[in-house]
Amino acid sequence: MGGVPPFRHSRSKVRRRRSQLGLEKKNITVCPNCKGPVLSHRTCPTCKTLVKKMRTKKS
């Protein structure tokens, strides 16, 4: 015998585990100063400059 779980998993335990399936990847941009990877709207960890997401101008 075997393969049977010894205890029932509660709804909250199952839903907490499944909540990780909906996570999205983080947007990593390039620092314009040192060309290193950095998260948007954060300071660059290497050169300490603020990096904002680049916007394109409408013409």
mmCIF file as gemmi writes it, N, C-alpha and C atoms, coordinates in Angstrom:
data_model
loop_
_atom_site.group_PDB
_atom_site.id
_atom_site.type_symbol
_atom_site.label_atom_id
_atom_site.label_alt_id
_atom_site.label_comp_id
_atom_site.label_asym_id
_atom_site.label_entity_id
_atom_site.label_seq_id
_atom_site.pdbx_PDB_ins_code
_atom_site.Cartn_x
_atom_site.Cartn_y
_atom_site.Cartn_z
_atom_site.occupancy
_atom_site.B_iso_or_equiv
_atom_site.pdbx_formal_charge
_atom_site.auth_seq_id
_atom_site.auth_asym_id
_atom_site.pdbx_PDB_model_num
ATOM 1 N N . MET Axp A 1 ? 0.835 -1.17 0 1 0 ? 1 A 1
ATOM 2 C CA . MET Axp A 1 ? 0 0 0 1 0 ? 1 A 1
ATOM 3 C C . MET Axp A 1 ? 0.886 1.242 0 1 0 ? 1 A 1
ATOM 4 N N . GLY Axp A 2 ? 0.268 2.365 -0.032 1 0 ? 2 A 1
ATOM 5 C CA . GLY Axp A 2 ? 1.036 3.605 -0.019 1 0 ? 2 A 1
ATOM 6 C C . GLY Axp A 2 ? 0.499 4.576 -1.043 1 0 ? 2 A 1
ATOM 7 N N . GLY Axp A 3 ? 1.034 5.771 -1.045 1 0 ? 3 A 1
ATOM 8 C CA . GLY Axp A 3 ? 0.607 6.788 -1.985 1 0 ? 3 A 1
ATOM 9 C C . GLY Axp A 3 ? -0.592 7.586 -1.52 1 0 ? 3 A 1
ATOM 10 N N . VAL Axp A 4 ? -1.054 7.324 -0.32 1 0 ? 4 A 1
ATOM 11 C CA . VAL Axp A 4 ? -2.201 8.055 0.196 1 0 ? 4 A 1
ATOM 12 C C . VAL Axp A 4 ? -1.696 9.07 1.223 1 0 ? 4 A 1
ATOM 13 N N . PRO Axp A 5 ? -2.086 10.352 1.098 1 0 ? 5 A 1
ATOM 14 C CA . PRO Axp A 5 ? -1.624 11.33 2.078 1 0 ? 5 A 1
ATOM 15 C C . PRO Axp A 5 ? -2.205 11.032 3.463 1 0 ? 5 A 1
ATOM 16 N N . PRO Axp A 6 ? -1.422 11.191 4.511 1 0 ? 6 A 1
ATOM 17 C CA . PRO Axp A 6 ? -1.899 10.847 5.851 1 0 ? 6 A 1
ATOM 18 C C . PRO Axp A 6 ? -2.94 11.815 6.405 1 0 ? 6 A 1
ATOM 19 N N . PHE Axp A 7 ? -2.928 13.083 5.948 1 0 ? 7 A 1
ATOM 20 C CA . PHE Axp A 7 ? -3.871 14.077 6.456 1 0 ? 7 A 1
ATOM 21 C C . PHE Axp A 7 ? -4.469 14.858 5.303 1 0 ? 7 A 1
ATOM 22 N N . ARG Axp A 8 ? -5.651 15.379 5.539 1 0 ? 8 A 1
ATOM 23 C CA . ARG Axp A 8 ? -6.319 16.2 4.525 1 0 ? 8 A 1
ATOM 24 C C . ARG Axp A 8 ? -5.694 17.594 4.516 1 0 ? 8 A 1
ATOM 25 N N . HIS Axp A 9 ? -5.529 18.159 3.326 1 0 ? 9 A 1
ATOM 26 C CA . HIS Axp A 9 ? -5.007 19.52 3.197 1 0 ? 9 A 1
ATOM 27 C C . HIS Axp A 9 ? -6.179 20.494 3.259 1 0 ? 9 A 1
ATOM 28 N N . SER Axp A 10 ? -6.089 21.476 4.148 1 0 ? 10 A 1
ATOM 29 C CA . SER Axp A 10 ? -7.171 22.439 4.294 1 0 ? 10 A 1
ATOM 30 C C . SER Axp A 10 ? -7.227 23.363 3.077 1 0 ? 10 A 1
ATOM 31 N N . ARG Axp A 11 ? -8.353 24.055 2.931 1 0 ? 11 A 1
ATOM 32 C CA . ARG Axp A 11 ? -8.539 24.962 1.798 1 0 ? 11 A 1
ATOM 33 C C . ARG Axp A 11 ? -7.506 26.071 1.782 1 0 ? 11 A 1
ATOM 34 N N . SER Axp A 12 ? -7.186 26.596 2.965 1 0 ? 12 A 1
ATOM 35 C CA . SER Axp A 12 ? -6.235 27.706 3.023 1 0 ? 12 A 1
ATOM 36 C C . SER Axp A 12 ? -4.826 27.257 2.647 1 0 ? 12 A 1
ATOM 37 N N . LYS Axp A 13 ? -4.454 26.049 3.058 1 0 ? 13 A 1
ATOM 38 C CA . LYS Axp A 13 ? -3.119 25.543 2.697 1 0 ? 13 A 1
ATOM 39 C C . LYS Axp A 13 ? -3.005 25.354 1.193 1 0 ? 13 A 1
ATOM 40 N N . VAL Axp A 14 ? -4.05 24.79 0.577 1 0 ? 14 A 1
ATOM 41 C CA . VAL Axp A 14 ? -4.036 24.549 -0.864 1 0 ? 14 A 1
ATOM 42 C C . VAL Axp A 14 ? -4.027 25.863 -1.619 1 0 ? 14 A 1
ATOM 43 N N . ARG Axp A 15 ? -4.861 26.808 -1.195 1 0 ? 15 A 1
ATOM 44 C CA . ARG Axp A 15 ? -4.937 28.09 -1.897 1 0 ? 15 A 1
ATOM 45 C C . ARG Axp A 15 ? -3.677 28.92 -1.718 1 0 ? 15 A 1
ATOM 46 N N . ARG Axp A 16 ? -3.049 28.828 -0.565 1 0 ? 16 A 1
ATOM 47 C CA . ARG Axp A 16 ? -1.799 29.547 -0.348 1 0 ? 16 A 1
ATOM 48 C C . ARG Axp A 16 ? -0.707 28.998 -1.258 1 0 ? 16 A 1
ATOM 49 N N . ARG Axp A 17 ? -0.683 27.685 -1.439 1 0 ? 17 A 1
ATOM 50 C CA . ARG Axp A 17 ? 0.301 27.081 -2.322 1 0 ? 17 A 1
ATOM 51 C C . ARG Axp A 17 ? 0.024 27.457 -3.777 1 0 ? 17 A 1
ATOM 52 N N . ARG Axp A 18 ? -1.239 27.452 -4.176 1 0 ? 18 A 1
ATOM 53 C CA . ARG Axp A 18 ? -1.594 27.753 -5.556 1 0 ? 18 A 1
ATOM 54 C C . ARG Axp A 18 ? -1.499 29.239 -5.887 1 0 ? 18 A 1
ATOM 55 N N . SER Axp A 19 ? -1.42 30.095 -4.888 1 0 ? 19 A 1
ATOM 56 C CA . SER Axp A 19 ? -1.314 31.523 -5.154 1 0 ? 19 A 1
ATOM 57 C C . SER Axp A 19 ? -0.005 31.872 -5.841 1 0 ? 19 A 1
ATOM 58 N N . GLN Axp A 20 ? 0.996 31.029 -5.687 1 0 ? 20 A 1
ATOM 59 C CA . GLN Axp A 20 ? 2.287 31.281 -6.309 1 0 ? 20 A 1
ATOM 60 C C . GLN Axp A 20 ? 2.243 31.059 -7.809 1 0 ? 20 A 1
ATOM 61 N N . LEU Axp A 21 ? 1.243 30.357 -8.307 1 0 ? 21 A 1
ATOM 62 C CA . LEU Axp A 21 ? 1.135 30.096 -9.735 1 0 ? 21 A 1
ATOM 63 C C . LEU Axp A 21 ? 0.792 31.355 -10.515 1 0 ? 21 A 1
ATOM 64 N N . GLY Axp A 22 ? 0.155 32.329 -9.866 1 0 ? 22 A 1
ATOM 65 C CA . GLY Axp A 22 ? -0.268 33.534 -10.549 1 0 ? 22 A 1
ATOM 66 C C . GLY Axp A 22 ? 0.762 34.641 -10.562 1 0 ? 22 A 1
ATOM 67 N N . LEU Axp A 23 ? 1.938 34.423 -10.004 1 0 ? 23 A 1
ATOM 68 C CA . LEU Axp A 23 ? 2.945 35.474 -9.962 1 0 ? 23 A 1
ATOM 69 C C . LEU Axp A 23 ? 3.511 35.739 -11.347 1 0 ? 23 A 1
ATOM 70 N N . GLU Axp A 24 ? 3.829 36.978 -11.615 1 0 ? 24 A 1
ATOM 71 C CA . GLU Axp A 24 ? 4.398 37.363 -12.897 1 0 ? 24 A 1
ATOM 72 C C . GLU Axp A 24 ? 5.871 37.707 -12.736 1 0 ? 24 A 1
ATOM 73 N N . LYS Axp A 25 ? 6.573 37.68 -13.843 1 0 ? 25 A 1
ATOM 74 C CA . LYS Axp A 25 ? 7.99 38.021 -13.816 1 0 ? 25 A 1
ATOM 75 C C . LYS Axp A 25 ? 8.157 39.521 -13.605 1 0 ? 25 A 1
ATOM 76 N N . LYS Axp A 26 ? 9.241 39.899 -12.974 1 0 ? 26 A 1
ATOM 77 C CA . LYS Axp A 26 ? 9.509 41.313 -12.72 1 0 ? 26 A 1
ATOM 78 C C . LYS Axp A 26 ? 10.09 41.961 -13.975 1 0 ? 26 A 1
ATOM 79 N N . ASN Axp A 27 ? 9.755 43.238 -14.148 1 0 ? 27 A 1
ATOM 80 C CA . ASN Axp A 27 ? 10.266 43.981 -15.301 1 0 ? 27 A 1
ATOM 81 C C . ASN Axp A 27 ? 11.674 44.469 -14.999 1 0 ? 27 A 1
ATOM 82 N N . ILE Axp A 28 ? 12.625 43.926 -15.71 1 0 ? 28 A 1
ATOM 83 C CA . ILE Axp A 28 ? 14.024 44.318 -15.529 1 0 ? 28 A 1
ATOM 84 C C . ILE Axp A 28 ? 14.41 45.206 -16.707 1 0 ? 28 A 1
ATOM 85 N N . THR Axp A 29 ? 14.897 46.406 -16.389 1 0 ? 29 A 1
ATOM 86 C CA . THR Axp A 29 ? 15.328 47.336 -17.423 1 0 ? 29 A 1
ATOM 87 C C . THR Axp A 29 ? 16.844 47.51 -17.335 1 0 ? 29 A 1
ATOM 88 N N . VAL Axp A 30 ? 17.374 48.272 -18.263 1 0 ? 30 A 1
ATOM 89 C CA . VAL Axp A 30 ? 18.819 48.523 -18.316 1 0 ? 30 A 1
ATOM 90 C C . VAL Axp A 30 ? 19.093 49.915 -17.775 1 0 ? 30 A 1
ATOM 91 N N . CYS Axp A 31 ? 20.069 50.015 -16.911 1 0 ? 31 A 1
ATOM 92 C CA . CYS Axp A 31 ? 20.453 51.312 -16.365 1 0 ? 31 A 1
ATOM 93 C C . CYS Axp A 31 ? 21.108 52.144 -17.464 1 0 ? 31 A 1
ATOM 94 N N . PRO Axp A 32 ? 20.642 53.375 -17.681 1 0 ? 32 A 1
ATOM 95 C CA . PRO Axp A 32 ? 21.24 54.196 -18.738 1 0 ? 32 A 1
ATOM 96 C C . PRO Axp A 32 ? 22.65 54.67 -18.393 1 0 ? 32 A 1
ATOM 97 N N . ASN Axp A 33 ? 23.004 54.639 -17.122 1 0 ? 33 A 1
ATOM 98 C CA . ASN Axp A 33 ? 24.309 55.14 -16.703 1 0 ? 33 A 1
ATOM 99 C C . ASN Axp A 33 ? 25.393 54.058 -16.802 1 0 ? 33 A 1
ATOM 100 N N . CYS Axp A 34 ? 25.138 52.886 -16.199 1 0 ? 34 A 1
ATOM 101 C CA . CYS Axp A 34 ? 26.179 51.854 -16.165 1 0 ? 34 A 1
ATOM 102 C C . CYS Axp A 34 ? 25.824 50.621 -16.99 1 0 ? 34 A 1
ATOM 103 N N . LYS Axp A 35 ? 24.649 50.612 -17.626 1 0 ? 35 A 1
ATOM 104 C CA . LYS Axp A 35 ? 24.176 49.516 -18.484 1 0 ? 35 A 1
ATOM 105 C C . LYS Axp A 35 ? 23.986 48.2 -17.727 1 0 ? 35 A 1
ATOM 106 N N . GLY Axp A 36 ? 23.731 48.274 -16.441 1 0 ? 36 A 1
ATOM 107 C CA . GLY Axp A 36 ? 23.493 47.077 -15.641 1 0 ? 36 A 1
ATOM 108 C C . GLY Axp A 36 ? 22.004 46.811 -15.49 1 0 ? 36 A 1
ATOM 109 N N . PRO Axp A 37 ? 21.616 45.597 -15.12 1 0 ? 37 A 1
ATOM 110 C CA . PRO Axp A 37 ? 20.195 45.295 -14.923 1 0 ? 37 A 1
ATOM 111 C C . PRO Axp A 37 ? 19.675 45.919 -13.64 1 0 ? 37 A 1
ATOM 112 N N . VAL Axp A 38 ? 18.468 46.478 -13.711 1 0 ? 38 A 1
ATOM 113 C CA . VAL Axp A 38 ? 17.867 47.123 -12.549 1 0 ? 38 A 1
ATOM 114 C C . VAL Axp A 38 ? 16.35 47.053 -12.691 1 0 ? 38 A 1
ATOM 115 N N . LEU Axp A 39 ? 15.629 47.006 -11.574 1 0 ? 39 A 1
ATOM 116 C CA . LEU Axp A 39 ? 14.176 47.028 -11.601 1 0 ? 39 A 1
ATOM 117 C C . LEU Axp A 39 ? 13.688 48.443 -11.919 1 0 ? 39 A 1
ATOM 118 N N . SER Axp A 40 ? 12.524 48.544 -12.546 1 0 ? 40 A 1
ATOM 119 C CA . SER Axp A 40 ? 11.965 49.845 -12.886 1 0 ? 40 A 1
ATOM 120 C C . SER Axp A 40 ? 11.616 50.626 -11.624 1 0 ? 40 A 1
ATOM 121 N N . HIS Axp A 41 ? 11.775 51.921 -11.675 1 0 ? 41 A 1
ATOM 122 C CA . HIS Axp A 41 ? 11.447 52.846 -10.583 1 0 ? 41 A 1
ATOM 123 C C . HIS Axp A 41 ? 12.259 52.56 -9.311 1 0 ? 41 A 1
ATOM 124 N N . ARG Axp A 42 ? 13.451 52.033 -9.447 1 0 ? 42 A 1
ATOM 125 C CA . ARG Axp A 42 ? 14.326 51.76 -8.307 1 0 ? 42 A 1
ATOM 126 C C . ARG Axp A 42 ? 15.694 52.372 -8.597 1 0 ? 42 A 1
ATOM 127 N N . THR Axp A 43 ? 16.506 52.495 -7.56 1 0 ? 43 A 1
ATOM 128 C CA . THR Axp A 43 ? 17.868 52.973 -7.768 1 0 ? 43 A 1
ATOM 129 C C . THR Axp A 43 ? 18.734 51.803 -8.208 1 0 ? 43 A 1
ATOM 130 N N . CYS Axp A 44 ? 19.7 52.094 -9.038 1 0 ? 44 A 1
ATOM 131 C CA . CYS Axp A 44 ? 20.617 51.073 -9.54 1 0 ? 44 A 1
ATOM 132 C C . CYS Axp A 44 ? 21.526 50.632 -8.391 1 0 ? 44 A 1
ATOM 133 N N . PRO Axp A 45 ? 21.682 49.33 -8.15 1 0 ? 45 A 1
ATOM 134 C CA . PRO Axp A 45 ? 22.514 48.886 -7.031 1 0 ? 45 A 1
ATOM 135 C C . PRO Axp A 45 ? 24.003 49.154 -7.227 1 0 ? 45 A 1
ATOM 136 N N . THR Axp A 46 ? 24.463 49.325 -8.467 1 0 ? 46 A 1
ATOM 137 C CA . THR Axp A 46 ? 25.891 49.539 -8.689 1 0 ? 46 A 1
ATOM 138 C C . THR Axp A 46 ? 26.275 51.015 -8.719 1 0 ? 46 A 1
ATOM 139 N N . CYS Axp A 47 ? 25.514 51.843 -9.452 1 0 ? 47 A 1
ATOM 140 C CA . CYS Axp A 47 ? 25.907 53.25 -9.584 1 0 ? 47 A 1
ATOM 141 C C . CYS Axp A 47 ? 24.998 54.195 -8.794 1 0 ? 47 A 1
ATOM 142 N N . LYS Axp A 48 ? 23.949 53.681 -8.152 1 0 ? 48 A 1
ATOM 143 C CA . LYS Axp A 48 ? 23.06 54.449 -7.266 1 0 ? 48 A 1
ATOM 144 C C . LYS Axp A 48 ? 22.317 55.586 -7.963 1 0 ? 48 A 1
ATOM 145 N N . THR Axp A 49 ? 21.971 55.422 -9.234 1 0 ? 49 A 1
ATOM 146 C CA . THR Axp A 49 ? 21.162 56.428 -9.912 1 0 ? 49 A 1
ATOM 147 C C . THR Axp A 49 ? 19.729 55.916 -10.029 1 0 ? 49 A 1
ATOM 148 N N . LEU Axp A 50 ? 18.769 56.835 -10.016 1 0 ? 50 A 1
ATOM 149 C CA . LEU Axp A 50 ? 17.359 56.486 -10.113 1 0 ? 50 A 1
ATOM 150 C C . LEU Axp A 50 ? 17.026 56.139 -11.551 1 0 ? 50 A 1
ATOM 151 N N . VAL Axp A 51 ? 16.385 54.993 -11.757 1 0 ? 51 A 1
ATOM 152 C CA . VAL Axp A 51 ? 16.036 54.539 -13.1 1 0 ? 51 A 1
ATOM 153 C C . VAL Axp A 51 ? 14.523 54.542 -13.224 1 0 ? 51 A 1
ATOM 154 N N . LYS Axp A 52 ? 14.019 55.306 -14.16 1 0 ? 52 A 1
ATOM 155 C CA . LYS Axp A 52 ? 12.587 55.333 -14.443 1 0 ? 52 A 1
ATOM 156 C C . LYS Axp A 52 ? 12.349 54.622 -15.756 1 0 ? 52 A 1
ATOM 157 N N . LYS Axp A 53 ? 11.129 54.145 -15.931 1 0 ? 53 A 1
ATOM 158 C CA . LYS Axp A 53 ? 10.804 53.456 -17.164 1 0 ? 53 A 1
ATOM 159 C C . LYS Axp A 53 ? 10.793 54.455 -18.311 1 0 ? 53 A 1
ATOM 160 N N . MET Axp A 54 ? 11.374 54.079 -19.428 1 0 ? 54 A 1
ATOM 161 C CA . MET Axp A 54 ? 11.454 54.975 -20.579 1 0 ? 54 A 1
ATOM 162 C C . MET Axp A 54 ? 10.092 55.094 -21.247 1 0 ? 54 A 1
ATOM 163 N N . ARG Axp A 55 ? 9.679 56.313 -21.539 1 0 ? 55 A 1
ATOM 164 C CA . ARG Axp A 55 ? 8.423 56.552 -22.245 1 0 ? 55 A 1
ATOM 165 C C . ARG Axp A 55 ? 8.739 57.038 -23.646 1 0 ? 55 A 1
ATOM 166 N N . THR Axp A 56 ? 7.898 56.656 -24.574 1 0 ? 56 A 1
ATOM 167 C CA . THR Axp A 56 ? 8.06 57.166 -25.928 1 0 ? 56 A 1
ATOM 168 C C . THR Axp A 56 ? 7.152 58.367 -26.107 1 0 ? 56 A 1
ATOM 169 N N . LYS Axp A 57 ? 7.623 59.39 -26.78 1 0 ? 57 A 1
ATOM 170 C CA . LYS Axp A 57 ? 6.847 60.593 -26.999 1 0 ? 57 A 1
ATOM 171 C C . LYS Axp A 57 ? 5.913 60.391 -28.181 1 0 ? 57 A 1
ATOM 172 N N . LYS Axp A 58 ? 4.684 60.859 -28.005 1 0 ? 58 A 1
ATOM 173 C CA . LYS Axp A 58 ? 3.737 60.778 -29.106 1 0 ? 58 A 1
ATOM 174 C C . LYS Axp A 58 ? 3.997 61.934 -30.055 1 0 ? 58 A 1
ATOM 175 N N . SER Axp A 59 ? 3.987 61.644 -31.355 1 0 ? 59 A 1
ATOM 176 C CA . SER Axp A 59 ? 4.241 62.715 -32.31 1 0 ? 59 A 1
ATOM 177 C C . SER Axp A 59 ? 2.985 63.183 -32.988 1 0 ? 59 A 1
